[in-house]
Amino acid sequence: MTDTHPTPIRHPRRGLAAPFVIVGLLLAGWTGWWLYLTDQIETRLEARVEALRQDGWTITHARATTTGWPFRARVSISHAAILAPSGHGVAAPELVAEANAYNPDRWVVIAPDGLTLTRAGKGKVGVGGDGLRLSISHLGDRFPDLRAEMIRPTFTAHGDAEPFPIASAERIQLETRPHLTDGQASTDEMDVLFRLVEARGRPGGPVEGATRQGRLSADIEATIVGASRLRGMDSAGVFSAWTAAGGRFTAVRGRLKAGDSTAVISSDALSAGRDGRLQGSLALTAEKPMAAISGLAGSRSGAVNRLGAAGAAAATAASGERGVDLVVQFRDGRTWLGPFALAPAPRLF
């Protein structure tokens, strides 16, 4: 009797394995790239640290660990302490730097447990907050884009240190990027933005006095001319060589709010003298300026010339409280409002 049942067709199974083989090869290739990238990061980090040490920097840290596979490169460094020859430095229980493995041109560095700032000649201050981070991108450019941000920071000066001007703030932000001229990035000019939001002064300090125990906010932008000279952190500070080469701030614009007082500020050019203190003129269009100036006069800070501030407050009162045009001058190491010396001029180095 003839068998009428058809013979079953056996489908080849090799085709089912092909996608898994391809994924496995891609995963192996990507893992190889990630391992190569992290090895390069660790090697370059060690080389950079050694180069800085030879230039007079003091750098100590525990062993760096790299994680983040497969899509990120995450470098964690415990017990990091960095001190420049200028005497300025930073230390943190942990610093964490992170970048995308597929585009390691933008890094974000955070201090999850806060940090300690060392101010040359002024001592240390502890910095806490909800977020302390620094991002840097376009590393191959002459001036990389940089953004430093502190979210709800607090500042506590160590016992033997000079007081810090502010005790806390809602946000502090600093950004720098190359200055653009006709869409082209400048090779020697850099734009800078500084933002201070709702800062509270330390008890008895000039900020508390000027705000009458209120809050201080500032938005200031400027262009740094001669930015290529901003290099090196030697004993004179990063602004020393820049100043000697004629570096200056141009197109300074901004807005200040101190308690009930507000002011729009502008200056065509500001620079630093040989003593590192700011020099030049700053124009202000102020609303209710007398409150801030008289608050300075009542400050207990030794940095404020209370007699000069009282004289400036009296002169301002005679001018009224709305839309007063004032000129602040930085000269001879002092800050002047008309003939009245208010305080030392801000110091860059």
Summary of the structure (lengths in Angstrom):
residues: 349
radius of gyration: 27.9
end to end distance: 107.8
largest distance: 126.4
contacts: 1037
relative contact order: 0.07
helix: 22%
strand: 46%
